[in-house]
Amino acid sequence: MTEETDKGAAGANILLVEDEVNIALALKFLMERMGHVVTHIDDGAAALEQIEGLAPDLVLLDVTLPGASGYEICQHIRACRALDATRVLVLTARGAEIERRKALALGADGFMSKPFEMAELQTRVSALLAQPREV
């Protein structure tokens, strides 16, 4: 077993890319309460610059961001071999079916529309982290 799969659903490194301060604070608190280490970035361009160095297990990714969109970040993650194991969960207020399809087509591992229940988010995060990503 690799270190990554040994982590299971707890103790993961999570990158939170969200520009809404109140949402970011709530998500960071929730993920840390679950036992994860969270790095928060509020700008898409900054996320693109830093993501490879952070090598997160999971990215919680908003779509509408300053600097670069969540879709651009998702594409970058999937194009980078060093991030093959990184899971991406798109969290967006753009809840239309076309947005979900676009996120999944670009390589996201999951999609949730805002607003969402925190319990549902916890379940989704745990499920994504519990098994290695298929590459």
N, C-alpha and C positions, 0 to 999 in steps of 0.2 A: 504494500500500500504506500502511496506517496504521502508526503506531509500534507498536501492539499486535501486529499480525501480523508485523512485522519482528523482534520479540523471539524468535519461534519458540519452541522448547522450553527455551531458556536465558535467564537474566536476568530472570525474571518476579518480580513482587511477590506473595508468598504469605502469606495469613493462615492460621495454624494455630490452630484452636480445639479445645483438648484439655486436660482437667483432670488426667489421669494424668501426673505429672511425668516418669517414666522413658520413657513413650511419646513425650511431647512433646520431650524431649531428643534421642531417637533420630531422630525425624522432622525436627526442626530441623537436626540435623547432616547428615542425608542430603540434604535439600533445598538446604542451603547448599553442600554438596559438589558438587551438580549446577549450581551457579552462580546460584541464586536468592537473593533477599532475603526473609527470613522474619520476620514479626511473630507472636509467640505471645501468645495470650490464653487464660486458663484458666477463664473464667467466661462463661456465655451472655449474661447481661445486659450485661456490659461489651462483649462482641462486638457486640451490637445497637447500643450507644451509639457505638461507634468505627468500625464497618465502612464507613460512607459516606465518612468522612474519609480512611480508608486506601485506598479504591478498589482492592482487590486484583485481580490477574489471575485468581487461583485461591484458593479457600478449601478447606482440608483440615478437615473438620468432623466432630467426634464427635457422637453423638446425645444421650448421657446426660451432661448438664452442669449445674452449679449455676446458678441464676438464670434460665435460659431453655434450652429444649431445642434441639438441633441442627435439629429440624424447624421450630421457630419462626424460627430464624435463616435457614434456607433460604427459608421463606415471605417473610420480610422482604426478602431479597436479590432475589427474583423480583418483588416488588411495587415495588421502587425502580428507576425508569428509569435513574438514574445508574449502576446496577450491572448493566445489561443484559448487558454483555460479560463479567462475572465468572463463571468456571466454579466449580462446587461438586462436590467429591468427598467423599462421606460415607464415613467410616471408623468402623465400630462393631462391638462385640462382639455386638450384637443381629443375628445373621446370618440370621434366618428370612426366607423369601421374602416374607412380608407386609411386613417392614421395608424390603426392597429396593424393592418396589412403591410403598410409601408415600413413600420418599425421591425416587424418580423422578417420581411423580405431583406432588410438591410443587416440582419443578423442578430437582432435582439432576442433574448431568451424568454422574455415575457413582456407584457404590456398591461398597465392598469390606468384607468381613467380617474382623474381627480374630480370630485372628492371620492375617497375610498375609505373603507373601514381599516383602522390600524390593525385589528386582529387579522384581517385578510392579508394585509401587507406582511405581517409577521409570518404567517403561514407560507406565503409565496417565497419570501426570502429564505426561510428555513428549507423549503423544498428545493430551491435552486442551489443552495449551498451543500445540501446533503449528498448530491451525487456529482461526479465529474462531468464537465461539459463535453458533449460529443463534438469532435472537430472533423 
